[in-house]
């Protein structure tokens, strides 16, 4: 399964179609962060924002699946 389908499926199965990734205290985002940003640019996800994490330098970023993203997943 490709990254696009995997991430859209993960969002579709989550509460309110939301998907979140965490930034580590060393300020490195996981690889899925850039993939989620690409899906946002395509209109499949809506960026909801970043929140500080419990540790200094940590954070989380959250997106929500759009109707376009649901259609893309269904068509895949």
PDB file of N, CA, C and O in Angstrom:
ATOM      1  N   UNK A   1       0.856  -1.178   0.000  1.00  0.00           N
ATOM      2  CA  UNK A   1       0.000   0.000   0.000  1.00  0.00           C
ATOM      3  C   UNK A   1       0.905   1.245   0.000  1.00  0.00           C
ATOM      4  O   UNK A   1       1.885   1.307   0.741  1.00  0.00           O
ATOM      5  N   UNK A   2       0.569   2.212  -0.822  1.00  0.00           N
ATOM      6  CA  UNK A   2       1.404   3.412  -0.874  1.00  0.00           C
ATOM      7  C   UNK A   2       1.134   4.323   0.324  1.00  0.00           C
ATOM      8  O   UNK A   2       0.150   4.152   1.043  1.00  0.00           O
ATOM      9  N   UNK A   3       2.018   5.280   0.518  1.00  0.00           N
ATOM     10  CA  UNK A   3       1.906   6.177   1.681  1.00  0.00           C
ATOM     11  C   UNK A   3       0.605   6.974   1.659  1.00  0.00           C
ATOM     12  O   UNK A   3      -0.028   7.164   2.698  1.00  0.00           O
ATOM     13  N   UNK A   4       0.210   7.434   0.488  1.00  0.00           N
ATOM     14  CA  UNK A   4      -1.012   8.240   0.369  1.00  0.00           C
ATOM     15  C   UNK A   4      -2.219   7.448   0.879  1.00  0.00           C
ATOM     16  O   UNK A   4      -2.977   7.922   1.725  1.00  0.00           O
ATOM     17  N   UNK A   5      -2.380   6.259   0.358  1.00  0.00           N
ATOM     18  CA  UNK A   5      -3.525   5.437   0.755  1.00  0.00           C
ATOM     19  C   UNK A   5      -3.446   5.062   2.234  1.00  0.00           C
ATOM     20  O   UNK A   5      -4.457   5.078   2.936  1.00  0.00           O
ATOM     21  N   UNK A   6      -2.252   4.726   2.701  1.00  0.00           N
ATOM     22  CA  UNK A   6      -2.064   4.351   4.118  1.00  0.00           C
ATOM     23  C   UNK A   6      -2.470   5.487   5.045  1.00  0.00           C
ATOM     24  O   UNK A   6      -3.182   5.272   6.026  1.00  0.00           O
ATOM     25  N   UNK A   7      -2.012   6.705   4.730  1.00  0.00           N
ATOM     26  CA  UNK A   7      -2.305   7.844   5.601  1.00  0.00           C
ATOM     27  C   UNK A   7      -3.773   8.260   5.515  1.00  0.00           C
ATOM     28  O   UNK A   7      -4.383   8.588   6.533  1.00  0.00           O
ATOM     29  N   UNK A   8      -4.339   8.249   4.320  1.00  0.00           N
ATOM     30  CA  UNK A   8      -5.757   8.589   4.192  1.00  0.00           C
ATOM     31  C   UNK A   8      -6.626   7.547   4.896  1.00  0.00           C
ATOM     32  O   UNK A   8      -7.628   7.896   5.519  1.00  0.00           O
ATOM     33  N   UNK A   9      -6.250   6.279   4.801  1.00  0.00           N
ATOM     34  CA  UNK A   9      -6.993   5.219   5.500  1.00  0.00           C
ATOM     35  C   UNK A   9      -6.904   5.408   7.010  1.00  0.00           C
ATOM     36  O   UNK A   9      -7.894   5.259   7.727  1.00  0.00           O
ATOM     37  N   UNK A  10      -5.718   5.736   7.476  1.00  0.00           N
ATOM     38  CA  UNK A  10      -5.522   5.959   8.914  1.00  0.00           C
ATOM     39  C   UNK A  10      -6.395   7.108   9.404  1.00  0.00           C
ATOM     40  O   UNK A  10      -7.003   7.017  10.470  1.00  0.00           O
ATOM     41  N   UNK A  11      -6.460   8.193   8.624  1.00  0.00           N
ATOM     42  CA  UNK A  11      -7.308   9.326   8.998  1.00  0.00           C
ATOM     43  C   UNK A  11      -8.780   8.935   8.961  1.00  0.00           C
ATOM     44  O   UNK A  11      -9.541   9.303   9.855  1.00  0.00           O
ATOM     45  N   UNK A  12      -9.186   8.190   7.933  1.00  0.00           N
ATOM     46  CA  UNK A  12     -10.595   7.810   7.784  1.00  0.00           C
ATOM     47  C   UNK A  12     -11.073   6.946   8.954  1.00  0.00           C
ATOM     48  O   UNK A  12     -12.238   7.019   9.344  1.00  0.00           O
ATOM     49  N   UNK A  13     -10.189   6.142   9.504  1.00  0.00           N
ATOM     50  CA  UNK A  13     -10.557   5.262  10.615  1.00  0.00           C
ATOM     51  C   UNK A  13     -10.510   5.954  11.970  1.00  0.00           C
ATOM     52  O   UNK A  13     -11.043   5.436  12.952  1.00  0.00           O
ATOM     53  N   UNK A  14      -9.879   7.115  12.029  1.00  0.00           N
ATOM     54  CA  UNK A  14      -9.700   7.823  13.305  1.00  0.00           C
ATOM     55  C   UNK A  14     -10.939   8.647  13.661  1.00  0.00           C
ATOM     56  O   UNK A  14     -11.766   8.961  12.805  1.00  0.00           O
ATOM     57  N   UNK A  15     -11.040   8.983  14.931  1.00  0.00           N
ATOM     58  CA  UNK A  15     -12.113   9.822  15.438  1.00  0.00           C
ATOM     59  C   UNK A  15     -12.129  11.154  14.684  1.00  0.00           C
ATOM     60  O   UNK A  15     -11.117  11.855  14.645  1.00  0.00           O
ATOM     61  N   UNK A  16     -13.252  11.500  14.096  1.00  0.00           N
ATOM     62  CA  UNK A  16     -13.440  12.753  13.360  1.00  0.00           C
ATOM     63  C   UNK A  16     -12.488  12.897  12.168  1.00  0.00           C
ATOM     64  O   UNK A  16     -12.266  14.010  11.693  1.00  0.00           O
ATOM     65  N   UNK A  17     -11.930  11.797  11.683  1.00  0.00           N
ATOM     66  CA  UNK A  17     -11.061  11.841  10.523  1.00  0.00           C
ATOM     67  C   UNK A  17      -9.751  12.571  10.756  1.00  0.00           C
ATOM     68  O   UNK A  17      -9.167  13.122   9.824  1.00  0.00           O
ATOM     69  N   UNK A  18      -9.291  12.574  11.997  1.00  0.00           N
ATOM     70  CA  UNK A  18      -8.072  13.315  12.345  1.00  0.00           C
ATOM     71  C   UNK A  18      -6.855  12.406  12.383  1.00  0.00           C
ATOM     72  O   UNK A  18      -6.938  11.236  12.757  1.00  0.00           O
ATOM     73  N   UNK A  19      -5.732  12.971  11.990  1.00  0.00           N
ATOM     74  CA  UNK A  19      -4.462  12.259  12.025  1.00  0.00           C
ATOM     75  C   UNK A  19      -3.412  13.193  12.612  1.00  0.00           C
ATOM     76  O   UNK A  19      -3.337  14.366  12.245  1.00  0.00           O
ATOM     77  N   UNK A  20      -2.608  12.666  13.522  1.00  0.00           N
ATOM     78  CA  UNK A  20      -1.629  13.469  14.254  1.00  0.00           C
ATOM     79  C   UNK A  20      -0.259  12.805  14.200  1.00  0.00           C
ATOM     80  O   UNK A  20      -0.143  11.582  14.277  1.00  0.00           O
ATOM     81  N   UNK A  21       0.770  13.628  14.067  1.00  0.00           N
ATOM     82  CA  UNK A  21       2.147  13.137  14.200  1.00  0.00           C
ATOM     83  C   UNK A  21       2.843  13.974  15.261  1.00  0.00           C
ATOM     84  O   UNK A  21       2.516  15.144  15.464  1.00  0.00           O
ATOM     85  N   UNK A  22       3.807  13.355  15.936  1.00  0.00           N
ATOM     86  CA  UNK A  22       4.537  14.042  17.013  1.00  0.00           C
ATOM     87  C   UNK A  22       5.956  14.367  16.591  1.00  0.00           C
ATOM     88  O   UNK A  22       6.641  13.564  15.959  1.00  0.00           O
ATOM     89  N   UNK A  23       6.374  15.560  16.956  1.00  0.00           N
ATOM     90  CA  UNK A  23       7.770  15.961  16.767  1.00  0.00           C
ATOM     91  C   UNK A  23       8.514  15.620  18.049  1.00  0.00           C
ATOM     92  O   UNK A  23       8.030  15.879  19.151  1.00  0.00           O
ATOM     93  N   UNK A  24       9.668  15.050  17.894  1.00  0.00           N
ATOM     94  CA  UNK A  24      10.478  14.660  19.041  1.00  0.00           C
ATOM     95  C   UNK A  24      11.181  15.882  19.643  1.00  0.00           C
ATOM     96  O   UNK A  24      11.307  16.914  18.984  1.00  0.00           O
ATOM     97  N   UNK A  25      11.635  15.763  20.889  1.00  0.00           N
ATOM     98  CA  UNK A  25      12.331  16.884  21.531  1.00  0.00           C
ATOM     99  C   UNK A  25      13.562  17.366  20.746  1.00  0.00           C
ATOM    100  O   UNK A  25      13.984  18.510  20.909  1.00  0.00           O
ATOM    101  N   UNK A  26      14.136  16.506  19.902  1.00  0.00           N
ATOM    102  CA  UNK A  26      15.279  16.957  19.092  1.00  0.00           C
ATOM    103  C   UNK A  26      14.816  17.773  17.877  1.00  0.00           C
ATOM    104  O   UNK A  26      15.618  18.131  17.014  1.00  0.00           O
ATOM    105  N   UNK A  27      13.518  18.059  17.828  1.00  0.00           N
ATOM    106  CA  UNK A  27      12.867  18.874  16.799  1.00  0.00           C
ATOM    107  C   UNK A  27      12.761  18.201  15.435  1.00  0.00           C
ATOM    108  O   UNK A  27      12.507  18.872  14.435  1.00  0.00           O
ATOM    109  N   UNK A  28      12.951  16.891  15.383  1.00  0.00           N
ATOM    110  CA  UNK A  28      12.824  16.150  14.129  1.00  0.00           C
ATOM    111  C   UNK A  28      11.394  15.630  13.969  1.00  0.00           C
ATOM    112  O   UNK A  28      10.843  15.010  14.877  1.00  0.00           O
ATOM    113  N   UNK A  29      10.808  15.891  12.807  1.00  0.00           N
ATOM    114  CA  UNK A  29       9.491  15.343  12.492  1.00  0.00           C
ATOM    115  C   UNK A  29       9.681  13.966  11.866  1.00  0.00           C
ATOM    116  O   UNK A  29      10.686  13.733  11.193  1.00  0.00           O
ATOM    117  N   UNK A  30       8.737  13.049  12.074  1.00  0.00           N
ATOM    118  CA  UNK A  30       8.820  11.765  11.383  1.00  0.00           C
ATOM    119  C   UNK A  30       8.574  11.960   9.882  1.00  0.00           C
ATOM    120  O   UNK A  30       8.050  12.993   9.466  1.00  0.00           O
ATOM    121  N   UNK A  31       8.946  10.981   9.084  1.00  0.00           N
ATOM    122  CA  UNK A  31       8.789  11.078   7.637  1.00  0.00           C
ATOM    123  C   UNK A  31       7.358  11.345   7.196  1.00  0.00           C
ATOM    124  O   UNK A  31       7.136  11.995   6.175  1.00  0.00           O
ATOM    125  N   UNK A  32       6.378  10.847   7.961  1.00  0.00           N
ATOM    126  CA  UNK A  32       4.982  11.059   7.577  1.00  0.00           C
ATOM    127  C   UNK A  32       4.577  12.528   7.611  1.00  0.00           C
ATOM    128  O   UNK A  32       3.601  12.904   6.961  1.00  0.00           O
ATOM    129  N   UNK A  33       5.292  13.361   8.344  1.00  0.00           N
ATOM    130  CA  UNK A  33       4.939  14.785   8.409  1.00  0.00           C
ATOM    131  C   UNK A  33       4.979  15.404   7.009  1.00  0.00           C
ATOM    132  O   UNK A  33       4.040  16.097   6.619  1.00  0.00           O
ATOM    133  N   UNK A  34       6.032  15.169   6.263  1.00  0.00           N
ATOM    134  CA  UNK A  34       6.124  15.752   4.918  1.00  0.00           C
ATOM    135  C   UNK A  34       5.086  15.124   3.990  1.00  0.00           C
ATOM    136  O   UNK A  34       4.571  15.799   3.098  1.00  0.00           O
ATOM    137  N   UNK A  35       4.776  13.863   4.184  1.00  0.00           N
ATOM    138  CA  UNK A  35       3.743  13.212   3.366  1.00  0.00           C
ATOM    139  C   UNK A  35       2.370  13.804   3.666  1.00  0.00           C
ATOM    140  O   UNK A  35       1.564  14.001   2.756  1.00  0.00           O
ATOM    141  N   UNK A  36       2.103  14.087   4.940  1.00  0.00           N
ATOM    142  CA  UNK A  36       0.834  14.708   5.321  1.00  0.00           C
ATOM    143  C   UNK A  36       0.739  16.129   4.766  1.00  0.00           C
ATOM    144  O   UNK A  36      -0.332  16.560   4.338  1.00  0.00           O
ATOM    145  N   UNK A  37       1.842  16.847   4.772  1.00  0.00           N
ATOM    146  CA  UNK A  37       1.862  18.196   4.177  1.00  0.00           C
ATOM    147  C   UNK A  37       1.547  18.126   2.685  1.00  0.00           C
ATOM    148  O   UNK A  37       0.843  18.989   2.160  1.00  0.00           O
ATOM    149  N   UNK A  38       2.062  17.107   1.999  1.00  0.00           N
ATOM    150  CA  UNK A  38       1.776  16.942   0.573  1.00  0.00           C
ATOM    151  C   UNK A  38       0.293  16.651   0.353  1.00  0.00           C
ATOM    152  O   UNK A  38      -0.309  17.176  -0.585  1.00  0.00           O
ATOM    153  N   UNK A  39      -0.296  15.824   1.205  1.00  0.00           N
ATOM    154  CA  UNK A  39      -1.726  15.539   1.105  1.00  0.00           C
ATOM    155  C   UNK A  39      -2.554  16.794   1.391  1.00  0.00           C
ATOM    156  O   UNK A  39      -3.620  16.987   0.808  1.00  0.00           O
ATOM    157  N   UNK A  40      -2.061  17.633   2.281  1.00  0.00           N
ATOM    158  CA  UNK A  40      -2.720  18.908   2.553  1.00  0.00           C
ATOM    159  C   UNK A  40      -2.664  19.788   1.298  1.00  0.00           C
ATOM    160  O   UNK A  40      -3.672  20.386   0.920  1.00  0.00           O
ATOM    161  N   UNK A  41      -1.515  19.869   0.663  1.00  0.00           N
ATOM    162  CA  UNK A  41      -1.363  20.673  -0.550  1.00  0.00           C
ATOM    163  C   UNK A  41      -2.273  20.182  -1.669  1.00  0.00           C
ATOM    164  O   UNK A  41      -2.736  20.974  -2.490  1.00  0.00           O
ATOM    165  N   UNK A  42      -2.532  18.869  -1.704  1.00  0.00           N
ATOM    166  CA  UNK A  42      -3.417  18.290  -2.718  1.00  0.00           C
ATOM    167  C   UNK A  42      -4.891  18.502  -2.386  1.00  0.00           C
ATOM    168  O   UNK A  42      -5.753  18.282  -3.236  1.00  0.00           O
ATOM    169  N   UNK A  43      -5.190  18.931  -1.147  1.00  0.00           N
ATOM    170  CA  UNK A  43      -6.576  19.146  -0.737  1.00  0.00           C
ATOM    171  C   UNK A  43      -7.223  17.956  -0.072  1.00  0.00           C
ATOM    172  O   UNK A  43      -8.411  17.999   0.247  1.00  0.00           O
ATOM    173  N   UNK A  44      -6.456  16.878   0.149  1.00  0.00           N
ATOM    174  CA  UNK A  44      -7.014  15.682   0.775  1.00  0.00           C
ATOM    175  C   UNK A  44      -7.108  15.798   2.295  1.00  0.00           C
ATOM    176  O   UNK A  44      -7.904  15.105   2.929  1.00  0.00           O
ATOM    177  N   UNK A  45      -6.295  16.673   2.874  1.00  0.00           N
ATOM    178  CA  UNK A  45      -6.301  16.914   4.321  1.00  0.00           C
ATOM    179  C   UNK A  45      -6.366  18.409   4.583  1.00  0.00           C
ATOM    180  O   UNK A  45      -5.925  19.214   3.763  1.00  0.00           O
ATOM    181  N   UNK A  46      -6.916  18.769   5.725  1.00  0.00           N
ATOM    182  CA  UNK A  46      -6.953  20.154   6.193  1.00  0.00           C
ATOM    183  C   UNK A  46      -6.064  20.251   7.422  1.00  0.00           C
ATOM    184  O   UNK A  46      -6.255  19.509   8.386  1.00  0.00           O
ATOM    185  N   UNK A  47      -5.094  21.160   7.396  1.00  0.00           N
ATOM    186  CA  UNK A  47      -4.192  21.328   8.539  1.00  0.00           C
ATOM    187  C   UNK A  47      -4.937  22.029   9.661  1.00  0.00           C
ATOM    188  O   UNK A  47      -5.522  23.092   9.453  1.00  0.00           O
ATOM    189  N   UNK A  48      -4.918  21.437  10.855  1.00  0.00           N
ATOM    190  CA  UNK A  48      -5.606  21.998  12.012  1.00  0.00           C
ATOM    191  C   UNK A  48      -4.669  22.758  12.939  1.00  0.00           C
ATOM    192  O   UNK A  48      -5.123  23.546  13.768  1.00  0.00           O
ATOM    193  N   UNK A  49      -3.359  22.527  12.806  1.00  0.00           N
ATOM    194  CA  UNK A  49      -2.409  23.276  13.609  1.00  0.00           C
ATOM    195  C   UNK A  49      -1.444  22.402  14.369  1.00  0.00           C
ATOM    196  O   UNK A  49      -1.489  21.173  14.310  1.00  0.00           O
ATOM    197  N   UNK A  50      -0.562  23.086  15.091  1.00  0.00           N
ATOM    198  CA  UNK A  50       0.437  22.432  15.930  1.00  0.00           C
ATOM    199  C   UNK A  50       0.165  22.764  17.385  1.00  0.00           C
ATOM    200  O   UNK A  50      -0.357  23.830  17.712  1.00  0.00           O
ATOM    201  N   UNK A  51       0.526  21.833  18.249  1.00  0.00           N
ATOM    202  CA  UNK A  51       0.404  22.033  19.698  1.00  0.00           C
ATOM    203  C   UNK A  51       1.726  21.679  20.342  1.00  0.00           C
ATOM    204  O   UNK A  51       2.402  20.752  19.896  1.00  0.00           O
ATOM    205  N   UNK A  52       2.107  22.397  21.378  1.00  0.00           N
ATOM    206  CA  UNK A  52       3.336  22.032  22.089  1.00  0.00           C
ATOM    207  C   UNK A  52       3.171  20.672  22.759  1.00  0.00           C
ATOM    208  O   UNK A  52       2.081  20.304  23.195  1.00  0.00           O
ATOM    209  N   UNK A  53       4.263  19.945  22.830  1.00  0.00           N
ATOM    210  CA  UNK A  53       4.252  18.646  23.481  1.00  0.00           C
ATOM    211  C   UNK A  53       4.609  18.750  24.946  1.00  0.00           C
ATOM    212  O   UNK A  53       4.913  19.836  25.440  1.00  0.00           O
ATOM    213  N   UNK A  54       4.575  17.623  25.648  1.00  0.00           N
ATOM    214  CA  UNK A  54       4.855  17.625  27.076  1.00  0.00           C
ATOM    215  C   UNK A  54       6.332  17.875  27.405  1.00  0.00           C
ATOM    216  O   UNK A  54       6.660  18.309  28.509  1.00  0.00           O
ATOM    217  N   UNK A  55       7.213  17.600  26.444  1.00  0.00           N
ATOM    218  CA  UNK A  55       8.647  17.803  26.668  1.00  0.00           C
ATOM    219  C   UNK A  55       9.122  19.040  25.914  1.00  0.00           C
ATOM    220  O   UNK A  55       8.567  19.363  24.864  1.00  0.00           O
ATOM    221  N   UNK A  56      10.129  19.738  26.420  1.00  0.00           N
ATOM    222  CA  UNK A  56      10.656  20.906  25.703  1.00  0.00           C
ATOM    223  C   UNK A  56      11.090  20.524  24.287  1.00  0.00           C
ATOM    224  O   UNK A  56      11.810  19.545  24.090  1.00  0.00           O
ATOM    225  N   UNK A  57      10.646  21.300  23.317  1.00  0.00           N
ATOM    226  CA  UNK A  57      10.975  21.036  21.921  1.00  0.00           C
ATOM    227  C   UNK A  57      10.008  20.086  21.240  1.00  0.00           C
ATOM    228  O   UNK A  57       9.982  20.011  20.012  1.00  0.00           O
ATOM    229  N   UNK A  58       9.218  19.362  22.007  1.00  0.00           N
ATOM    230  CA  UNK A  58       8.249  18.434  21.429  1.00  0.00           C
ATOM    231  C   UNK A  58       7.004  19.172  20.955  1.00  0.00           C
ATOM    232  O   UNK A  58       6.683  20.249  21.457  1.00  0.00           O
ATOM    233  N   UNK A  59       6.318  18.598  20.003  1.00  0.00           N
ATOM    234  CA  UNK A  59       5.084  19.187  19.479  1.00  0.00           C
ATOM    235  C   UNK A  59       4.314  18.108  18.743  1.00  0.00           C
ATOM    236  O   UNK A  59       4.833  17.023  18.483  1.00  0.00           O
ATOM    237  N   UNK A  60       3.072  18.420  18.411  1.00  0.00           N
ATOM    238  CA  UNK A  60       2.298  17.544  17.549  1.00  0.00           C
ATOM    239  C   UNK A  60       1.614  18.400  16.497  1.00  0.00           C
ATOM    240  O   UNK A  60       1.271  19.555  16.751  1.00  0.00           O
ATOM    241  N   UNK A  61       1.419  17.837  15.329  1.00  0.00           N
ATOM    242  CA  UNK A  61       0.723  18.500  14.233  1.00  0.00           C
ATOM    243  C   UNK A  61      -0.479  17.632  13.879  1.00  0.00           C
ATOM    244  O   UNK A  61      -0.400  16.404  13.897  1.00  0.00           O
ATOM    245  N   UNK A  62      -1.592  18.287  13.556  1.00  0.00           N
ATOM    246  CA  UNK A  62      -2.824  17.542  13.326  1.00  0.00           C
ATOM    247  C   UNK A  62      -3.505  18.005  12.041  1.00  0.00           C
ATOM    248  O   UNK A  62      -3.533  19.193  11.722  1.00  0.00           O
ATOM    249  N   UNK A  63      -4.055  17.029  11.313  1.00  0.00           N
ATOM    250  CA  UNK A  63      -4.810  17.277  10.095  1.00  0.00           C
ATOM    251  C   UNK A  63      -6.144  16.549  10.195  1.00  0.00           C
ATOM    252  O   UNK A  63      -6.312  15.629  10.995  1.00  0.00           O
ATOM    253  N   UNK A  64      -7.098  16.985   9.355  1.00  0.00           N
ATOM    254  CA  UNK A  64      -8.397  16.307   9.272  1.00  0.00           C
ATOM    255  C   UNK A  64      -8.670  15.963   7.816  1.00  0.00           C
ATOM    256  O   UNK A  64      -8.391  16.755   6.917  1.00  0.00           O
ATOM    257  N   UNK A  65      -9.209  14.795   7.596  1.00  0.00           N
ATOM    258  CA  UNK A  65      -9.549  14.324   6.268  1.00  0.00           C
ATOM    259  C   UNK A  65     -10.656  15.193   5.673  1.00  0.00           C
ATOM    260  O   UNK A  65     -11.638  15.493   6.353  1.00  0.00           O
ATOM    261  N   UNK A  66     -10.510  15.596   4.422  1.00  0.00           N
ATOM    262  CA  UNK A  66     -11.522  16.400   3.733  1.00  0.00           C
ATOM    263  C   UNK A  66     -12.426  15.472   2.912  1.00  0.00           C
ATOM    264  O   UNK A  66     -12.139  14.285   2.758  1.00  0.00           O
ATOM    265  N   UNK A  67     -13.510  16.027   2.394  1.00  0.00           N
ATOM    266  CA  UNK A  67     -14.389  15.251   1.515  1.00  0.00           C
ATOM    267  C   UNK A  67     -13.614  14.787   0.288  1.00  0.00           C
ATOM    268  O   UNK A  67     -13.807  13.666  -0.183  1.00  0.00           O
ATOM    269  N   UNK A  68     -12.739  15.643  -0.229  1.00  0.00           N
ATOM    270  CA  UNK A  68     -11.905  15.268  -1.371  1.00  0.00           C
ATOM    271  C   UNK A  68     -11.014  14.087  -1.015  1.00  0.00           C
ATOM    272  O   UNK A  68     -10.824  13.186  -1.832  1.00  0.00           O
ATOM    273  N   UNK A  69     -10.465  14.082   0.194  1.00  0.00           N
ATOM    274  CA  UNK A  69      -9.622  12.976   0.641  1.00  0.00           C
ATOM    275  C   UNK A  69     -10.401  11.678   0.759  1.00  0.00           C
ATOM    276  O   UNK A  69      -9.890  10.612   0.413  1.00  0.00           O
ATOM    277  N   UNK A  70     -11.636  11.759   1.245  1.00  0.00           N
ATOM    278  CA  UNK A  70     -12.483  10.556   1.329  1.00  0.00           C
ATOM    279  C   UNK A  70     -12.766  10.009  -0.068  1.00  0.00           C
ATOM    280  O   UNK A  70     -12.738   8.798  -0.286  1.00  0.00           O
ATOM    281  N   UNK A  71     -13.041  10.913  -1.015  1.00  0.00           N
ATOM    282  CA  UNK A  71     -13.278  10.499  -2.401  1.00  0.00           C
ATOM    283  C   UNK A  71     -12.032   9.845  -2.989  1.00  0.00           C
ATOM    284  O   UNK A  71     -12.128   8.821  -3.665  1.00  0.00           O
ATOM    285  N   UNK A  72     -10.861  10.433  -2.736  1.00  0.00           N
ATOM    286  CA  UNK A  72      -9.610   9.887  -3.255  1.00  0.00           C
ATOM    287  C   UNK A  72      -9.352   8.496  -2.700  1.00  0.00           C
ATOM    288  O   UNK A  72      -8.869   7.616  -3.412  1.00  0.00           O
ATOM    289  N   UNK A  73      -9.675   8.300  -1.427  1.00  0.00           N
ATOM    290  CA  UNK A  73      -9.486   6.992  -0.803  1.00  0.00           C
ATOM    291  C   UNK A  73     -10.452   5.973  -1.400  1.00  0.00           C
ATOM    292  O   UNK A  73     -10.070   4.833  -1.666  1.00  0.00           O
ATOM    293  N   UNK A  74     -11.682   6.374  -1.608  1.00  0.00           N
ATOM    294  CA  UNK A  74     -12.680   5.482  -2.178  1.00  0.00           C
ATOM    295  C   UNK A  74     -12.312   5.086  -3.611  1.00  0.00           C
ATOM    296  O   UNK A  74     -12.539   3.949  -4.024  1.00  0.00           O
ATOM    297  N   UNK A  75     -11.748   6.023  -4.359  1.00  0.00           N
ATOM    298  CA  UNK A  75     -11.384   5.774  -5.751  1.00  0.00           C
ATOM    299  C   UNK A  75     -10.085   4.996  -5.913  1.00  0.00           C
ATOM    300  O   UNK A  75      -9.788   4.479  -6.990  1.00  0.00           O
ATOM    301  N   UNK A  76      -9.309   4.920  -4.822  1.00  0.00           N
ATOM    302  CA  UNK A  76      -7.977   4.256  -4.910  1.00  0.00           C
ATOM    303  C   UNK A  76      -8.098   2.754  -5.011  1.00  0.00           C
ATOM    304  O   UNK A  76      -7.086   2.057  -5.090  1.00  0.00           O
TER     305      UNK A  76
END
